[in-house]
Amino acid sequence: MQRVAAGNGNLMVAGCKLQVGLLCETMGFDTPILPVPLLKGALARHLAFGRSLDALREMGVRVLFDPAAPSHARMPSWEQVMRELRSAAGRQNSQG
């Protein structure tokens, strides 16, 4: 993380590729996934970010992110995150 803060773009790209790879592989195992992105407004407004969220949702991934919320209020409560995780796990258990 220190290298990212120092401006090492290669590390940041590698980290993003790793995260995307893990997400794609996990989806292949039918494992419940609950992304909860927390990012600055400038990145949240980027077209690529919105398209990525749309793509995840089209694949059936529940994403906890409200683009209309002010940046200081975008992180849902841990209670909401846990409720969503339990719900996703329950749906997965009932299907298989």
Distance bins in CASP14 RR format, pairs under 12 A and 6 or more apart:
PFRMAT RR
TARGET T0000
AUTHOR 0000-0000-0000
RMODE 2
METHOD distances of the structure
MODEL  1
1 7 0 0 0 0 0 1 0 0 0 0 0
1 8 0 0 0 0 0 1 0 0 0 0 0
1 11 0 0 0 0 1 0 0 0 0 0 0
1 12 0 0 0 0 1 0 0 0 0 0 0
1 15 0 0 0 0 0 1 0 0 0 0 0
2 8 0 0 0 0 1 0 0 0 0 0 0
2 11 0 0 0 0 1 0 0 0 0 0 0
2 12 0 0 0 0 0 1 0 0 0 0 0
3 9 0 0 0 0 1 0 0 0 0 0 0
3 10 0 0 0 0 1 0 0 0 0 0 0
3 11 1 0 1 0 0 0 0 0 0 0 0
3 12 0 0 0 0 1 0 0 0 0 0 0
3 13 0 0 0 0 0 1 0 0 0 0 0
3 14 0 0 0 0 1 0 0 0 0 0 0
3 15 0 0 0 0 0 1 0 0 0 0 0
4 10 0 0 0 0 1 0 0 0 0 0 0
4 11 1 0 1 0 0 0 0 0 0 0 0
4 12 1 0 1 0 0 0 0 0 0 0 0
4 13 0 0 0 0 1 0 0 0 0 0 0
4 14 0 0 0 0 1 0 0 0 0 0 0
4 15 0 0 0 0 1 0 0 0 0 0 0
4 16 0 0 0 0 0 1 0 0 0 0 0
5 11 0 0 0 0 1 0 0 0 0 0 0
5 12 0 0 0 0 1 0 0 0 0 0 0
6 12 0 0 0 0 0 1 0 0 0 0 0
7 13 0 0 0 0 0 1 0 0 0 0 0
8 14 0 0 0 0 1 0 0 0 0 0 0
8 15 0 0 0 0 0 1 0 0 0 0 0
9 15 0 0 0 0 1 0 0 0 0 0 0
9 16 0 0 0 0 1 0 0 0 0 0 0
9 17 0 0 0 0 0 1 0 0 0 0 0
10 16 0 0 0 0 0 1 0 0 0 0 0
10 17 0 0 0 0 0 1 0 0 0 0 0
11 17 0 0 0 0 0 1 0 0 0 0 0
11 18 0 0 0 0 0 1 0 0 0 0 0
12 18 0 0 0 0 0 1 0 0 0 0 0
12 19 0 0 0 0 0 1 0 0 0 0 0
13 19 0 0 0 0 0 1 0 0 0 0 0
13 20 0 0 0 0 0 1 0 0 0 0 0
14 20 0 0 0 0 0 1 0 0 0 0 0
14 21 0 0 0 0 0 1 0 0 0 0 0
15 21 0 0 0 0 1 0 0 0 0 0 0
15 22 0 0 0 0 1 0 0 0 0 0 0
15 23 0 0 0 0 0 1 0 0 0 0 0
16 22 0 0 0 0 0 1 0 0 0 0 0
16 23 0 0 0 0 0 1 0 0 0 0 0
16 43 0 0 0 0 0 1 0 0 0 0 0
16 48 0 0 0 0 0 1 0 0 0 0 0
16 49 0 0 0 0 0 1 0 0 0 0 0
16 52 0 0 0 0 0 1 0 0 0 0 0
17 23 0 0 0 0 0 1 0 0 0 0 0
17 24 0 0 0 0 0 1 0 0 0 0 0
18 24 0 0 0 0 0 1 0 0 0 0 0
18 25 0 0 0 0 0 1 0 0 0 0 0
19 25 0 0 0 0 0 1 0 0 0 0 0
19 26 0 0 0 0 0 1 0 0 0 0 0
19 33 0 0 0 0 0 1 0 0 0 0 0
19 35 0 0 0 0 1 0 0 0 0 0 0
19 37 0 0 0 0 0 1 0 0 0 0 0
19 52 0 0 0 0 0 1 0 0 0 0 0
20 26 0 0 0 0 0 1 0 0 0 0 0
20 27 0 0 0 0 0 1 0 0 0 0 0
20 35 0 0 0 0 0 1 0 0 0 0 0
20 52 0 0 0 0 1 0 0 0 0 0 0
20 55 0 0 0 0 0 1 0 0 0 0 0
20 56 0 0 0 0 0 1 0 0 0 0 0
21 27 0 0 0 0 1 0 0 0 0 0 0
21 28 0 0 0 0 0 1 0 0 0 0 0
21 33 0 0 0 0 0 1 0 0 0 0 0
22 28 0 0 0 0 0 1 0 0 0 0 0
22 29 0 0 0 0 0 1 0 0 0 0 0
22 31 0 0 0 0 0 1 0 0 0 0 0
22 33 0 0 0 0 1 0 0 0 0 0 0
22 35 0 0 0 0 0 1 0 0 0 0 0
23 29 0 0 0 0 0 1 0 0 0 0 0
23 31 0 0 0 0 0 1 0 0 0 0 0
23 33 1 0 0 1 0 0 0 0 0 0 0
23 34 0 0 0 0 0 1 0 0 0 0 0
23 35 1 0 0 1 0 0 0 0 0 0 0
23 37 0 0 0 0 0 1 0 0 0 0 0
23 52 0 0 0 0 0 1 0 0 0 0 0
23 55 0 0 0 0 0 1 0 0 0 0 0
23 56 1 0 0 1 0 0 0 0 0 0 0
23 59 0 0 0 0 1 0 0 0 0 0 0
23 61 0 0 0 0 1 0 0 0 0 0 0
23 63 0 0 0 0 0 1 0 0 0 0 0
24 31 0 0 0 0 0 1 0 0 0 0 0
24 33 0 0 0 0 0 1 0 0 0 0 0
24 55 0 0 0 0 0 1 0 0 0 0 0
24 56 0 0 0 0 0 1 0 0 0 0 0
24 59 0 0 0 0 1 0 0 0 0 0 0
24 61 0 0 0 0 0 1 0 0 0 0 0
25 31 0 0 0 0 1 0 0 0 0 0 0
25 33 0 0 0 0 0 1 0 0 0 0 0
26 32 0 0 0 0 1 0 0 0 0 0 0
26 33 1 0 1 0 0 0 0 0 0 0 0
26 34 0 0 0 0 0 1 0 0 0 0 0
26 35 0 0 0 0 0 1 0 0 0 0 0
26 56 0 0 0 0 0 1 0 0 0 0 0
26 59 0 0 0 0 0 1 0 0 0 0 0
26 61 0 0 0 0 1 0 0 0 0 0 0
26 92 0 0 0 0 0 1 0 0 0 0 0
27 33 1 0 0 1 0 0 0 0 0 0 0
27 35 0 0 0 0 0 1 0 0 0 0 0
27 55 0 0 0 0 0 1 0 0 0 0 0
27 56 0 0 0 0 1 0 0 0 0 0 0
27 58 0 0 0 0 0 1 0 0 0 0 0
27 59 1 0 0 1 0 0 0 0 0 0 0
27 60 0 0 0 0 1 0 0 0 0 0 0
27 61 1 0 0 1 0 0 0 0 0 0 0
27 92 0 0 0 0 0 1 0 0 0 0 0
28 59 0 0 0 0 1 0 0 0 0 0 0
28 61 0 0 0 0 0 1 0 0 0 0 0
29 92 0 0 0 0 0 1 0 0 0 0 0
30 59 0 0 0 0 0 1 0 0 0 0 0
30 60 0 0 0 0 0 1 0 0 0 0 0
30 61 0 0 0 0 0 1 0 0 0 0 0
30 88 0 0 0 0 0 1 0 0 0 0 0
30 89 0 0 0 0 0 1 0 0 0 0 0
30 91 0 0 0 0 0 1 0 0 0 0 0
30 92 1 0 0 1 0 0 0 0 0 0 0
30 93 0 0 0 0 0 1 0 0 0 0 0
30 95 1 0 0 1 0 0 0 0 0 0 0
30 96 0 0 0 0 1 0 0 0 0 0 0
31 61 0 0 0 0 0 1 0 0 0 0 0
31 85 0 0 0 0 0 1 0 0 0 0 0
31 88 0 0 0 0 1 0 0 0 0 0 0
31 89 0 0 0 0 1 0 0 0 0 0 0
31 91 0 0 0 0 0 1 0 0 0 0 0
31 92 1 0 0 1 0 0 0 0 0 0 0
31 93 0 0 0 0 0 1 0 0 0 0 0
31 95 0 0 0 0 0 1 0 0 0 0 0
32 60 0 0 0 0 0 1 0 0 0 0 0
32 61 0 0 0 0 1 0 0 0 0 0 0
32 62 0 0 0 0 1 0 0 0 0 0 0
32 84 0 0 0 0 1 0 0 0 0 0 0
32 85 1 0 0 1 0 0 0 0 0 0 0
32 86 0 0 0 0 1 0 0 0 0 0 0
32 87 0 0 0 0 1 0 0 0 0 0 0
32 88 1 1 0 0 0 0 0 0 0 0 0
32 89 1 0 1 0 0 0 0 0 0 0 0
32 90 0 0 0 0 1 0 0 0 0 0 0
32 91 1 0 0 1 0 0 0 0 0 0 0
32 92 1 0 1 0 0 0 0 0 0 0 0
32 93 0 0 0 0 1 0 0 0 0 0 0
32 94 0 0 0 0 0 1 0 0 0 0 0
32 95 0 0 0 0 0 1 0 0 0 0 0
32 96 0 0 0 0 0 1 0 0 0 0 0
33 56 0 0 0 0 1 0 0 0 0 0 0
33 57 0 0 0 0 0 1 0 0 0 0 0
33 59 0 0 0 0 1 0 0 0 0 0 0
33 60 0 0 0 0 1 0 0 0 0 0 0
33 61 1 0 1 0 0 0 0 0 0 0 0
33 62 1 0 0 1 0 0 0 0 0 0 0
33 63 0 0 0 0 1 0 0 0 0 0 0
33 64 0 0 0 0 0 1 0 0 0 0 0
33 84 0 0 0 0 0 1 0 0 0 0 0
33 85 0 0 0 0 1 0 0 0 0 0 0
33 88 1 0 0 1 0 0 0 0 0 0 0
33 89 0 0 0 0 0 1 0 0 0 0 0
33 91 0 0 0 0 0 1 0 0 0 0 0
33 92 0 0 0 0 0 1 0 0 0 0 0
34 56 0 0 0 0 0 1 0 0 0 0 0
34 60 0 0 0 0 0 1 0 0 0 0 0
34 61 1 0 0 1 0 0 0 0 0 0 0
34 62 1 0 1 0 0 0 0 0 0 0 0
34 63 1 0 0 1 0 0 0 0 0 0 0
34 64 1 0 0 1 0 0 0 0 0 0 0
34 65 0 0 0 0 0 1 0 0 0 0 0
34 76 0 0 0 0 0 1 0 0 0 0 0
34 80 0 0 0 0 0 1 0 0 0 0 0
34 81 1 0 0 1 0 0 0 0 0 0 0
34 82 0 0 0 0 1 0 0 0 0 0 0
34 83 0 0 0 0 0 1 0 0 0 0 0
34 84 1 0 1 0 0 0 0 0 0 0 0
34 85 1 0 1 0 0 0 0 0 0 0 0
34 86 0 0 0 0 0 1 0 0 0 0 0
34 87 0 0 0 0 1 0 0 0 0 0 0
34 88 1 0 1 0 0 0 0 0 0 0 0
34 89 0 0 0 0 1 0 0 0 0 0 0
34 91 0 0 0 0 0 1 0 0 0 0 0
34 92 0 0 0 0 0 1 0 0 0 0 0
35 49 0 0 0 0 0 1 0 0 0 0 0
35 52 0 0 0 0 1 0 0 0 0 0 0
35 53 0 0 0 0 1 0 0 0 0 0 0
35 55 0 0 0 0 0 1 0 0 0 0 0
35 56 1 0 0 1 0 0 0 0 0 0 0
35 57 0 0 0 0 0 1 0 0 0 0 0
35 59 0 0 0 0 0 1 0 0 0 0 0
35 60 0 0 0 0 0 1 0 0 0 0 0
35 61 1 0 0 1 0 0 0 0 0 0 0
35 62 0 0 0 0 1 0 0 0 0 0 0
35 63 1 0 1 0 0 0 0 0 0 0 0
35 64 1 0 0 1 0 0 0 0 0 0 0
35 65 1 0 0 1 0 0 0 0 0 0 0
35 76 0 0 0 0 0 1 0 0 0 0 0
35 81 0 0 0 0 0 1 0 0 0 0 0
35 84 0 0 0 0 0 1 0 0 0 0 0
35 85 0 0 0 0 0 1 0 0 0 0 0
35 88 0 0 0 0 0 1 0 0 0 0 0
36 53 0 0 0 0 0 1 0 0 0 0 0
36 56 0 0 0 0 0 1 0 0 0 0 0
36 61 0 0 0 0 0 1 0 0 0 0 0
36 62 0 0 0 0 1 0 0 0 0 0 0
36 63 1 0 0 1 0 0 0 0 0 0 0
36 64 1 0 1 0 0 0 0 0 0 0 0
36 65 1 0 0 1 0 0 0 0 0 0 0
36 66 0 0 0 0 0 1 0 0 0 0 0
36 74 0 0 0 0 1 0 0 0 0 0 0
36 75 1 0 0 1 0 0 0 0 0 0 0
36 76 1 0 0 1 0 0 0 0 0 0 0
36 77 0 0 0 0 0 1 0 0 0 0 0
36 78 0 0 0 0 1 0 0 0 0 0 0
36 80 0 0 0 0 1 0 0 0 0 0 0
36 81 1 0 1 0 0 0 0 0 0 0 0
36 82 0 0 0 0 0 1 0 0 0 0 0
36 84 0 0 0 0 1 0 0 0 0 0 0
36 85 0 0 0 0 1 0 0 0 0 0 0
37 43 0 0 0 0 1 0 0 0 0 0 0
37 44 1 0 0 1 0 0 0 0 0 0 0
37 46 0 0 0 0 0 1 0 0 0 0 0
37 49 1 0 0 1 0 0 0 0 0 0 0
37 50 0 0 0 0 0 1 0 0 0 0 0
37 52 0 0 0 0 1 0 0 0 0 0 0
37 53 1 0 0 1 0 0 0 0 0 0 0
37 56 0 0 0 0 0 1 0 0 0 0 0
37 61 0 0 0 0 0 1 0 0 0 0 0
37 63 1 0 0 1 0 0 0 0 0 0 0
37 64 0 0 0 0 1 0 0 0 0 0 0
37 65 1 0 1 0 0 0 0 0 0 0 0
37 66 0 0 0 0 0 1 0 0 0 0 0
37 67 0 0 0 0 0 1 0 0 0 0 0
37 69 0 0 0 0 0 1 0 0 0 0 0
37 71 0 0 0 0 0 1 0 0 0 0 0
37 74 0 0 0 0 1 0 0 0 0 0 0
37 75 0 0 0 0 1 0 0 0 0 0 0
37 76 0 0 0 0 0 1 0 0 0 0 0
38 44 0 0 0 0 1 0 0 0 0 0 0
38 63 0 0 0 0 0 1 0 0 0 0 0
38 64 0 0 0 0 1 0 0 0 0 0 0
38 65 0 0 0 0 1 0 0 0 0 0 0
38 66 0 0 0 0 0 1 0 0 0 0 0
38 69 0 0 0 0 0 1 0 0 0 0 0
38 71 0 0 0 0 1 0 0 0 0 0 0
38 72 0 0 0 0 0 1 0 0 0 0 0
38 73 0 0 0 0 0 1 0 0 0 0 0
38 74 1 0 0 1 0 0 0 0 0 0 0
38 75 1 0 1 0 0 0 0 0 0 0 0
38 76 0 0 0 0 1 0 0 0 0 0 0
38 81 0 0 0 0 0 1 0 0 0 0 0
39 45 0 0 0 0 1 0 0 0 0 0 0
39 46 0 0 0 0 1 0 0 0 0 0 0
39 49 1 0 0 1 0 0 0 0 0 0 0
39 50 0 0 0 0 0 1 0 0 0 0 0
39 52 0 0 0 0 0 1 0 0 0 0 0
39 53 0 0 0 0 0 1 0 0 0 0 0
39 65 0 0 0 0 1 0 0 0 0 0 0
39 67 0 0 0 0 0 1 0 0 0 0 0
39 71 0 0 0 0 1 0 0 0 0 0 0
39 74 1 0 0 1 0 0 0 0 0 0 0
39 75 0 0 0 0 0 1 0 0 0 0 0
40 46 0 0 0 0 0 1 0 0 0 0 0
40 49 0 0 0 0 0 1 0 0 0 0 0
40 70 0 0 0 0 0 1 0 0 0 0 0
40 71 1 0 0 1 0 0 0 0 0 0 0
40 72 0 0 0 0 0 1 0 0 0 0 0
40 74 0 0 0 0 1 0 0 0 0 0 0
41 49 0 0 0 0 1 0 0 0 0 0 0
41 50 0 0 0 0 0 1 0 0 0 0 0
41 65 0 0 0 0 0 1 0 0 0 0 0
41 67 0 0 0 0 1 0 0 0 0 0 0
41 68 0 0 0 0 0 1 0 0 0 0 0
41 69 0 0 0 0 0 1 0 0 0 0 0
41 70 0 0 0 0 1 0 0 0 0 0 0
41 71 1 0 1 0 0 0 0 0 0 0 0
41 72 0 0 0 0 0 1 0 0 0 0 0
41 73 0 0 0 0 0 1 0 0 0 0 0
41 74 0 0 0 0 1 0 0 0 0 0 0
42 49 0 0 0 0 1 0 0 0 0 0 0
42 71 0 0 0 0 1 0 0 0 0 0 0
43 49 1 0 1 0 0 0 0 0 0 0 0
43 50 0 0 0 0 0 1 0 0 0 0 0
43 52 0 0 0 0 0 1 0 0 0 0 0
43 53 0 0 0 0 0 1 0 0 0 0 0
43 65 0 0 0 0 0 1 0 0 0 0 0
43 67 0 0 0 0 0 1 0 0 0 0 0
43 71 0 0 0 0 0 1 0 0 0 0 0
43 74 0 0 0 0 0 1 0 0 0 0 0
44 50 0 0 0 0 1 0 0 0 0 0 0
44 52 0 0 0 0 0 1 0 0 0 0 0
44 53 0 0 0 0 1 0 0 0 0 0 0
44 65 1 0 0 1 0 0 0 0 0 0 0
44 66 0 0 0 0 1 0 0 0 0 0 0
44 67 1 0 1 0 0 0 0 0 0 0 0
44 68 0 0 0 0 0 1 0 0 0 0 0
44 69 0 0 0 0 1 0 0 0 0 0 0
44 70 0 0 0 0 0 1 0 0 0 0 0
44 71 1 0 0 1 0 0 0 0 0 0 0
44 74 1 0 0 1 0 0 0 0 0 0 0
45 67 1 0 0 1 0 0 0 0 0 0 0
45 68 0 0 0 0 0 1 0 0 0 0 0
45 71 0 0 0 0 0 1 0 0 0 0 0
46 52 0 0 0 0 1 0 0 0 0 0 0
46 53 0 0 0 0 0 1 0 0 0 0 0
46 67 0 0 0 0 0 1 0 0 0 0 0
47 53 0 0 0 0 0 1 0 0 0 0 0
47 54 0 0 0 0 0 1 0 0 0 0 0
48 54 0 0 0 0 0 1 0 0 0 0 0
48 55 0 0 0 0 0 1 0 0 0 0 0
49 55 0 0 0 0 0 1 0 0 0 0 0
49 56 0 0 0 0 0 1 0 0 0 0 0
49 63 0 0 0 0 0 1 0 0 0 0 0
49 65 0 0 0 0 1 0 0 0 0 0 0
49 67 0 0 0 0 1 0 0 0 0 0 0
50 56 0 0 0 0 1 0 0 0 0 0 0
50 57 0 0 0 0 1 0 0 0 0 0 0
50 58 0 0 0 0 0 1 0 0 0 0 0
50 63 0 0 0 0 1 0 0 0 0 0 0
50 65 0 0 0 0 1 0 0 0 0 0 0
50 67 1 0 0 1 0 0 0 0 0 0 0
51 57 0 0 0 0 0 1 0 0 0 0 0
51 58 0 0 0 0 0 1 0 0 0 0 0
52 58 0 0 0 0 0 1 0 0 0 0 0
52 59 0 0 0 0 0 1 0 0 0 0 0
52 61 0 0 0 0 0 1 0 0 0 0 0
52 63 0 0 0 0 1 0 0 0 0 0 0
52 65 0 0 0 0 0 1 0 0 0 0 0
53 59 0 0 0 0 0 1 0 0 0 0 0
53 60 0 0 0 0 0 1 0 0 0 0 0
53 61 0 0 0 0 1 0 0 0 0 0 0
53 62 0 0 0 0 0 1 0 0 0 0 0
53 63 1 0 1 0 0 0 0 0 0 0 0
53 64 0 0 0 0 0 1 0 0 0 0 0
53 65 1 0 0 1 0 0 0 0 0 0 0
53 66 0 0 0 0 0 1 0 0 0 0 0
53 67 0 0 0 0 1 0 0 0 0 0 0
54 60 0 0 0 0 0 1 0 0 0 0 0
54 61 0 0 0 0 0 1 0 0 0 0 0
54 63 0 0 0 0 1 0 0 0 0 0 0
54 65 0 0 0 0 0 1 0 0 0 0 0
54 67 0 0 0 0 0 1 0 0 0 0 0
55 61 0 0 0 0 1 0 0 0 0 0 0
55 63 0 0 0 0 0 1 0 0 0 0 0
56 62 0 0 0 0 1 0 0 0 0 0 0
56 63 1 0 1 0 0 0 0 0 0 0 0
56 64 0 0 0 0 0 1 0 0 0 0 0
56 65 0 0 0 0 1 0 0 0 0 0 0
57 63 1 0 0 1 0 0 0 0 0 0 0
57 64 0 0 0 0 0 1 0 0 0 0 0
57 65 0 0 0 0 1 0 0 0 0 0 0
60 88 0 0 0 0 0 1 0 0 0 0 0
60 91 0 0 0 0 0 1 0 0 0 0 0
60 92 0 0 0 0 0 1 0 0 0 0 0
61 84 0 0 0 0 0 1 0 0 0 0 0
61 88 0 0 0 0 1 0 0 0 0 0 0
62 76 0 0 0 0 0 1 0 0 0 0 0
62 80 0 0 0 0 0 1 0 0 0 0 0
62 81 0 0 0 0 0 1 0 0 0 0 0
62 83 0 0 0 0 0 1 0 0 0 0 0
62 84 1 0 0 1 0 0 0 0 0 0 0
62 85 0 0 0 0 1 0 0 0 0 0 0
62 86 0 0 0 0 0 1 0 0 0 0 0
62 87 0 0 0 0 1 0 0 0 0 0 0
62 88 1 0 0 1 0 0 0 0 0 0 0
62 89 0 0 0 0 0 1 0 0 0 0 0
62 91 0 0 0 0 1 0 0 0 0 0 0
62 92 0 0 0 0 0 1 0 0 0 0 0
63 74 0 0 0 0 0 1 0 0 0 0 0
63 76 0 0 0 0 0 1 0 0 0 0 0
63 81 0 0 0 0 0 1 0 0 0 0 0
63 84 0 0 0 0 1 0 0 0 0 0 0
63 88 0 0 0 0 0 1 0 0 0 0 0
64 74 0 0 0 0 1 0 0 0 0 0 0
64 75 0 0 0 0 1 0 0 0 0 0 0
64 76 1 0 1 0 0 0 0 0 0 0 0
64 77 0 0 0 0 0 1 0 0 0 0 0
64 78 0 0 0 0 0 1 0 0 0 0 0
64 79 0 0 0 0 0 1 0 0 0 0 0
64 80 1 0 0 1 0 0 0 0 0 0 0
64 81 1 0 0 1 0 0 0 0 0 0 0
64 82 0 0 0 0 0 1 0 0 0 0 0
64 83 0 0 0 0 0 1 0 0 0 0 0
64 84 1 0 0 1 0 0 0 0 0 0 0
64 85 0 0 0 0 1 0 0 0 0 0 0
64 87 0 0 0 0 0 1 0 0 0 0 0
64 88 0 0 0 0 0 1 0 0 0 0 0
65 71 0 0 0 0 0 1 0 0 0 0 0
65 73 0 0 0 0 0 1 0 0 0 0 0
65 74 1 0 0 1 0 0 0 0 0 0 0
65 75 0 0 0 0 1 0 0 0 0 0 0
65 76 0 0 0 0 1 0 0 0 0 0 0
65 80 0 0 0 0 0 1 0 0 0 0 0
65 81 0 0 0 0 0 1 0 0 0 0 0
65 84 0 0 0 0 0 1 0 0 0 0 0
66 73 0 0 0 0 1 0 0 0 0 0 0
66 74 1 0 0 1 0 0 0 0 0 0 0
66 75 0 0 0 0 1 0 0 0 0 0 0
66 76 0 0 0 0 1 0 0 0 0 0 0
66 80 0 0 0 0 0 1 0 0 0 0 0
67 73 0 0 0 0 0 1 0 0 0 0 0
67 74 0 0 0 0 1 0 0 0 0 0 0
68 74 0 0 0 0 1 0 0 0 0 0 0
69 75 0 0 0 0 1 0 0 0 0 0 0
69 76 0 0 0 0 1 0 0 0 0 0 0
75 81 0 0 0 0 1 0 0 0 0 0 0
76 82 0 0 0 0 1 0 0 0 0 0 0
76 83 0 0 0 0 1 0 0 0 0 0 0
76 84 0 0 0 0 1 0 0 0 0 0 0
76 85 0 0 0 0 0 1 0 0 0 0 0
77 83 0 0 0 0 1 0 0 0 0 0 0
77 84 0 0 0 0 0 1 0 0 0 0 0
78 84 0 0 0 0 0 1 0 0 0 0 0
78 85 0 0 0 0 0 1 0 0 0 0 0
79 85 0 0 0 0 0 1 0 0 0 0 0
79 86 0 0 0 0 0 1 0 0 0 0 0
80 86 0 0 0 0 0 1 0 0 0 0 0
80 87 0 0 0 0 0 1 0 0 0 0 0
81 87 0 0 0 0 0 1 0 0 0 0 0
81 88 0 0 0 0 0 1 0 0 0 0 0
82 88 0 0 0 0 0 1 0 0 0 0 0
82 89 0 0 0 0 0 1 0 0 0 0 0
83 89 0 0 0 0 0 1 0 0 0 0 0
83 90 0 0 0 0 0 1 0 0 0 0 0
84 90 0 0 0 0 0 1 0 0 0 0 0
84 91 0 0 0 0 0 1 0 0 0 0 0
85 91 0 0 0 0 0 1 0 0 0 0 0
85 92 0 0 0 0 0 1 0 0 0 0 0
86 92 0 0 0 0 0 1 0 0 0 0 0
86 93 0 0 0 0 0 1 0 0 0 0 0
87 93 0 0 0 0 0 1 0 0 0 0 0
87 94 0 0 0 0 0 1 0 0 0 0 0
88 94 0 0 0 0 0 1 0 0 0 0 0
88 95 0 0 0 0 0 1 0 0 0 0 0
89 95 0 0 0 0 0 1 0 0 0 0 0
89 96 0 0 0 0 0 1 0 0 0 0 0
90 96 0 0 0 0 0 1 0 0 0 0 0
END
